[in-house]
Amino acid sequence: MMRFRSVTGLLLLTLLGSSLLAHGFFEKAFSNRKINGTVRGIAKGGATDLFMMQPKGYLNGKFSAVGFRLTAQDEEAATQETVTLSYIPYAKDGIHPDPKKEILKSSFRLFGFGDKGQKAYNFLLTVGFPQSIPQNFGIKITLPKAPKWPLDGPSIHGQLNLPNDSQRPRVPAPFQKEVFAFERPLGQANILPLGGRSLDVLETTGVFIEPVLQTVLVSKAYGLGEETLKGIETLHPSASRGDKLYFEIQGGQIGASGFGIVYLSSSLLKTPLPGPVGEWYLNLTPPFPFFLEATTLGPFGKGKTKLYPFSLFPKIFRNFWVQCVILNPATKEMEFTDSVRIQGL
């Protein structure tokens, strides 16, 4: 792990031209932007694959991807670096990534834009026409050899589970042992937990054309008073910690000046029920889905629910799914966001 450089800007790189987007760009970051390191893994200056697998229950639905977001650092930004990204499913064991099934695989030339020295950028990388991806997916990042490492070479920013680090992810037991980030140096067969750690989160996520529902946690988890968190911690709120939660809706063009209706459910249907656009995933067995709230959406289809203290949720109902129905009375259109699993304490 190298000392990381603060991000100096956002760069948009497009491969194959503009995308045919009906709704817009939607994404859901895995971390809380509490960056505490940048990594290449045990390969150091060798070529390597890094994997960031989405926590199961974080993003469930039928998605078409149009690109990636990635925060990368170069120790010498004057050197152009070629980084390859793709979507991959989980392996049959449901734990490790399956690197043999790459979807939307694309290579991007990063850095080398005239800057010099150690630089880091938040890259928005789009690839043209959307492609369907697996429901439970991850992102594979292939870093090239860096023969002059650590003087030159690319690495990926992350929120890492480092001992005694104030920025490490705050996920309560028994969920603190989950592994989301993996590595495989070139020539090695086994895929290993990145750094041998649990809870590491790489600064990368998918970019989709379907609306998403973001869980937001207002928590004192980091000991700095109440903070607004949007990463994997939001899947595991704690009533005893005094956590509160709400949901942000990204409804896009269909949701513009419409409504977002949020429902809760104890489980998912085995076979999704198709809606006009996207899919309906919640269990419809009475008394579910349970209506939580209807909220108005702004001109860009964005909105959020009220703030709910998690202690108000009965102990028998702190493990549930949540999803939003997007309605637009003016255009008579309807769409669904992804469904998210909350496993609270």
C-alpha positions as CSV (number, residue, x, y, z in Angstrom):
1,M,0.0,0.0,0.0
2,M,1.3,3.4,-1.0
3,R,0.5,6.8,0.6
4,F,-2.5,8.1,-1.4
5,R,-2.9,11.4,-3.1
6,S,-6.1,13.4,-2.7
7,V,-8.3,13.4,-5.8
8,T,-7.6,16.3,-8.1
9,G,-10.6,16.2,-10.3
10,L,-13.1,14.2,-12.4
11,L,-12.2,13.0,-15.8
12,L,-14.8,11.6,-18.3
13,L,-13.4,9.2,-20.8
14,T,-15.7,7.7,-23.4
15,L,-14.9,4.7,-25.5
16,L,-16.9,4.0,-28.8
17,G,-18.8,7.2,-28.6
18,S,-21.9,8.4,-26.9
19,S,-24.4,6.0,-25.3
20,L,-28.0,5.7,-26.2
21,L,-29.4,6.6,-22.8
22,A,-33.1,6.9,-22.1
23,H,-32.8,7.9,-18.5
24,G,-29.4,9.0,-17.5
25,F,-26.4,7.8,-15.5
26,F,-27.0,6.0,-12.2
27,E,-24.5,4.6,-9.8
28,K,-24.1,3.5,-6.2
29,A,-20.7,3.7,-4.5
30,F,-19.6,1.0,-2.2
31,S,-17.5,3.1,0.2
32,N,-18.2,6.2,2.4
33,R,-15.4,8.1,0.6
34,K,-13.3,7.8,3.7
35,I,-10.2,7.0,1.6
36,N,-7.3,5.8,3.7
37,G,-5.0,4.1,1.1
38,T,-4.2,3.2,-2.5
39,V,-3.4,-0.4,-3.5
40,R,-1.9,-2.7,-6.1
41,G,-1.9,-5.7,-3.7
42,I,0.9,-8.2,-3.2
43,A,1.9,-8.0,-6.9
44,K,3.5,-4.6,-6.2
45,G,5.1,-3.8,-9.6
46,G,3.8,-6.9,-11.3
47,A,0.6,-7.0,-13.4
48,T,-2.4,-8.0,-11.3
49,D,-6.2,-8.4,-11.2
50,L,-8.1,-6.6,-8.5
51,F,-11.8,-7.4,-7.8
52,M,-14.5,-5.4,-6.1
53,M,-17.6,-7.6,-5.5
54,Q,-20.8,-5.8,-4.6
55,P,-22.1,-6.9,-1.2
56,K,-25.1,-9.2,-1.8
57,G,-28.3,-7.3,-1.1
58,Y,-26.7,-3.9,-2.0
59,L,-27.9,-3.7,-5.6
60,N,-30.5,-6.3,-6.7
61,G,-32.3,-6.0,-10.0
62,K,-32.1,-6.1,-13.7
63,F,-29.4,-3.8,-14.9
64,S,-27.8,-2.6,-18.1
65,A,-24.4,-1.1,-17.6
66,V,-22.8,1.6,-19.7
67,G,-19.5,2.1,-17.9
68,F,-17.6,2.4,-14.7
69,R,-16.5,4.9,-12.1
70,L,-12.9,4.4,-10.8
71,T,-10.6,6.4,-8.5
72,A,-7.0,5.7,-9.6
73,Q,-3.6,7.1,-8.7
74,D,-0.4,7.3,-10.7
75,E,2.9,7.8,-9.0
76,E,4.1,9.6,-12.2
77,A,1.1,11.0,-14.0
78,A,3.2,11.9,-17.1
79,T,3.2,8.2,-18.0
80,Q,0.1,6.8,-19.7
81,E,-1.4,3.7,-18.1
82,T,-3.7,1.2,-19.7
83,V,-6.3,-0.2,-17.2
84,T,-8.8,-2.9,-18.2
85,L,-12.2,-3.2,-16.5
86,S,-15.1,-5.6,-16.8
87,Y,-18.2,-6.9,-15.0
88,I,-18.0,-10.4,-13.6
89,P,-20.4,-12.6,-11.6
90,Y,-19.8,-14.4,-8.4
91,A,-18.4,-18.0,-8.7
92,K,-20.6,-20.9,-7.8
93,D,-19.4,-20.8,-4.2
94,G,-21.1,-17.4,-3.9
95,I,-18.0,-16.0,-2.2
96,H,-15.3,-15.5,-4.8
97,P,-15.4,-13.7,-8.2
98,D,-15.6,-15.7,-11.4
99,P,-13.0,-14.0,-13.7
100,K,-13.8,-16.3,-16.6
101,K,-17.1,-14.6,-17.4
102,E,-16.2,-11.0,-18.3
103,I,-18.9,-8.6,-19.5
104,L,-18.4,-5.2,-21.0
105,K,-14.7,-5.7,-20.9
106,S,-13.0,-2.5,-21.9
107,S,-9.5,-1.0,-21.8
108,F,-8.9,2.7,-21.0
109,R,-5.8,4.8,-21.3
110,L,-5.5,6.8,-18.1
111,F,-3.2,9.6,-17.1
112,G,-0.5,11.0,-19.5
113,F,-2.6,14.1,-20.0
114,G,0.2,16.6,-19.3
115,D,0.3,16.4,-15.5
116,K,3.4,15.4,-13.8
117,G,4.2,13.8,-10.4
118,Q,1.8,11.9,-8.1
119,K,-1.8,12.5,-9.2
120,A,-5.2,10.9,-8.5
121,Y,-8.4,11.3,-10.4
122,N,-12.0,10.1,-10.2
123,F,-12.6,8.7,-13.6
124,L,-16.1,8.3,-15.2
125,L,-15.6,5.8,-18.0
126,T,-18.4,5.1,-20.4
127,V,-18.3,2.6,-23.2
128,G,-21.1,3.2,-25.6
129,F,-24.1,0.9,-25.8
130,P,-25.5,-0.6,-22.6
131,Q,-25.1,-4.3,-21.9
132,S,-27.0,-6.5,-19.4
133,I,-25.0,-7.7,-16.4
134,P,-25.6,-10.4,-13.8
135,Q,-27.7,-9.5,-10.8
136,N,-24.9,-10.4,-8.3
137,F,-21.9,-8.9,-9.9
138,G,-18.5,-7.4,-9.3
139,I,-15.9,-5.3,-11.1
140,K,-12.6,-6.7,-12.3
141,I,-9.7,-4.2,-12.6
142,T,-6.6,-5.3,-14.4
143,L,-3.5,-3.2,-13.6
144,P,-0.5,-3.4,-16.0
145,K,3.1,-4.0,-15.0
146,A,4.8,-1.1,-13.3
147,P,8.6,-1.9,-13.6
148,K,9.6,1.4,-11.9
149,W,7.2,0.8,-9.0
150,P,7.0,2.6,-6.5
151,L,8.3,5.5,-8.5
152,D,5.8,5.0,-11.3
153,G,2.6,2.9,-11.8
154,P,-1.1,3.0,-11.3
155,S,-3.0,2.0,-8.1
156,I,-6.6,2.1,-6.9
157,H,-7.9,4.1,-4.0
158,G,-9.9,2.4,-1.3
159,Q,-11.4,2.4,2.2
160,L,-9.3,-0.3,3.7
161,N,-9.7,-2.2,6.9
162,L,-6.4,-1.3,8.4
163,P,-5.6,-1.8,12.1
164,N,-6.1,1.2,14.3
165,D,-7.0,3.4,11.4
166,S,-9.8,5.9,12.1
167,Q,-11.2,5.6,8.5
168,R,-11.6,1.8,8.4
169,P,-15.1,0.5,7.6
170,R,-17.4,0.4,10.7
171,V,-19.5,-2.7,10.2
172,P,-20.9,-4.4,13.4
173,A,-20.5,-8.1,14.1
174,P,-21.3,-10.6,12.8
175,F,-21.0,-8.8,9.4
176,Q,-17.4,-7.6,10.0
177,K,-15.9,-10.7,8.5
178,E,-17.3,-10.3,5.0
179,V,-14.8,-10.0,2.1
180,F,-15.6,-7.9,-0.9
181,A,-12.2,-7.0,-2.4
182,F,-9.9,-9.7,-3.9
183,E,-6.6,-9.9,-5.8
184,R,-4.9,-12.3,-8.2
185,P,-1.3,-11.4,-9.4
186,L,-0.5,-12.3,-12.9
187,G,0.4,-16.1,-13.2
188,Q,-1.3,-17.0,-9.9
189,A,-4.3,-19.3,-10.0
190,N,-5.8,-18.5,-6.6
191,I,-8.0,-15.5,-6.0
192,L,-7.2,-14.1,-2.5
193,P,-8.8,-11.5,-0.2
194,L,-7.1,-8.2,-1.0
195,G,-4.3,-7.7,1.6
196,G,-5.7,-10.7,3.5
197,R,-8.3,-8.4,5.0
198,S,-12.1,-8.3,5.3
199,L,-14.3,-5.3,4.5
200,D,-11.8,-3.6,2.1
201,V,-13.7,-1.4,-0.4
202,L,-12.2,-0.2,-3.6
203,E,-13.2,3.1,-5.1
204,T,-15.1,1.7,-8.1
205,T,-18.7,1.2,-9.0
206,G,-20.9,0.5,-12.0
207,V,-22.7,3.0,-14.1
208,F,-26.2,2.0,-15.2
209,I,-29.2,3.3,-17.1
210,E,-31.7,2.0,-14.6
211,P,-32.8,4.0,-11.4
212,V,-31.3,3.1,-8.1
213,L,-32.2,3.4,-4.4
214,Q,-29.5,4.5,-2.1
215,T,-29.6,3.7,1.6
216,V,-28.2,6.5,3.7
217,L,-27.2,6.1,7.4
218,V,-26.9,9.0,9.9
219,S,-24.6,7.4,12.5
220,K,-21.9,8.1,15.1
221,A,-20.1,5.0,14.0
222,Y,-16.8,6.8,13.5
223,G,-16.9,8.6,16.8
224,L,-17.0,12.0,15.2
225,G,-20.6,12.8,16.0
226,E,-23.4,12.1,13.6
227,E,-22.2,11.6,10.0
228,T,-24.0,10.8,6.8
229,L,-22.8,7.5,5.4
230,K,-23.6,5.9,2.1
231,G,-21.3,2.8,1.8
232,I,-21.6,-0.8,2.9
233,E,-22.2,0.3,6.5
234,T,-25.7,1.3,5.5
235,L,-26.7,-2.3,5.1
236,H,-26.2,-3.0,8.8
237,P,-27.7,-0.2,10.9
238,S,-27.6,-0.5,14.7
239,A,-30.4,0.6,17.0
240,S,-28.2,0.5,20.1
241,R,-25.7,2.9,18.3
242,G,-28.5,5.3,17.7
243,D,-28.4,5.0,13.9
244,K,-31.0,6.7,11.7
245,L,-31.7,5.9,8.1
246,Y,-33.4,7.3,5.0
247,F,-33.4,6.4,1.3
248,E,-32.4,8.5,-1.7
249,I,-34.2,8.0,-4.9
250,Q,-32.5,8.5,-8.3
251,G,-35.5,8.3,-10.7
252,G,-34.0,10.0,-13.8
253,Q,-36.1,11.2,-16.7
254,I,-39.1,9.0,-15.9
255,G,-39.2,10.2,-12.3
256,A,-38.9,13.9,-13.2
257,S,-41.4,15.9,-11.1
258,G,-43.1,12.6,-10.3
259,F,-43.4,10.4,-7.1
260,G,-41.3,7.8,-5.4
261,I,-43.3,5.2,-3.4
262,V,-41.1,3.2,-1.0
263,Y,-42.1,-0.3,0.1
264,L,-40.6,-2.8,2.5
265,S,-40.8,-6.6,2.3
266,S,-39.6,-9.6,4.3
267,S,-38.2,-11.4,1.3
268,L,-38.0,-11.5,-2.5
269,L,-40.0,-13.5,-5.0
270,K,-38.1,-16.4,-6.5
271,T,-39.3,-15.3,-9.9
272,P,-39.4,-11.5,-10.5
273,L,-42.6,-10.0,-11.8
274,P,-41.9,-7.8,-14.8
275,G,-43.0,-4.2,-14.8
276,P,-43.3,-1.8,-17.7
277,V,-39.6,-1.0,-17.4
278,G,-37.2,-3.0,-15.1
279,E,-38.5,-5.6,-12.7
280,W,-40.6,-5.9,-9.6
281,Y,-38.7,-8.0,-7.0
282,L,-40.6,-7.7,-3.7
283,N,-42.5,-10.5,-2.1
284,L,-46.2,-9.8,-2.6
285,T,-47.5,-12.2,0.1
286,P,-49.8,-10.3,2.6
287,P,-49.2,-8.1,4.5
288,F,-46.2,-7.3,2.3
289,P,-45.1,-5.2,0.5
290,F,-45.5,-2.8,3.4
291,F,-45.9,0.9,2.4
292,L,-43.3,3.1,4.0
293,E,-43.6,6.5,2.3
294,A,-44.5,8.4,-0.8
295,T,-42.3,11.4,-1.6
296,T,-42.2,13.9,-4.4
297,L,-39.3,13.9,-6.9
298,G,-37.6,16.9,-8.3
299,P,-37.2,18.0,-11.9
300,F,-34.3,15.5,-12.3
301,G,-36.1,12.7,-10.7
302,K,-34.3,12.9,-7.4
303,G,-35.8,12.7,-4.0
304,K,-35.4,11.3,-0.5
305,T,-37.6,9.9,2.3
306,K,-37.9,11.1,5.9
307,L,-35.3,10.2,8.5
308,Y,-36.2,7.1,10.5
309,P,-34.5,6.1,13.8
310,F,-33.7,2.5,13.4
311,S,-34.9,1.8,17.0
312,L,-38.4,2.4,15.7
313,F,-38.2,-0.8,13.7
314,P,-39.3,-3.8,15.8
315,K,-36.5,-6.3,16.6
316,I,-38.5,-8.9,14.6
317,F,-38.4,-6.6,11.5
318,R,-34.8,-5.4,11.3
319,N,-34.0,-7.7,8.4
320,F,-36.0,-6.6,5.3
321,W,-35.9,-5.6,1.7
322,V,-36.7,-2.1,0.4
323,Q,-37.6,-0.9,-3.1
324,C,-39.1,2.2,-4.7
325,V,-41.8,2.5,-7.4
326,I,-41.4,5.5,-9.5
327,L,-44.6,7.1,-10.9
328,N,-45.0,10.0,-13.2
329,P,-48.7,11.1,-13.5
330,A,-47.8,13.6,-16.2
331,T,-46.4,11.1,-18.6
332,K,-48.2,8.0,-17.2
333,E,-44.9,6.2,-16.9
334,M,-43.8,3.8,-14.1
335,E,-40.5,2.2,-13.3
336,F,-38.8,0.4,-10.4
337,T,-35.5,0.9,-8.7
338,D,-33.3,-1.9,-7.5
339,S,-34.1,-3.6,-4.2
340,V,-31.8,-3.4,-1.2
341,R,-31.5,-5.7,1.8
342,I,-31.2,-4.2,5.2
343,Q,-29.7,-6.5,7.9
344,G,-29.8,-4.4,11.1
345,L,-29.3,-5.0,14.8
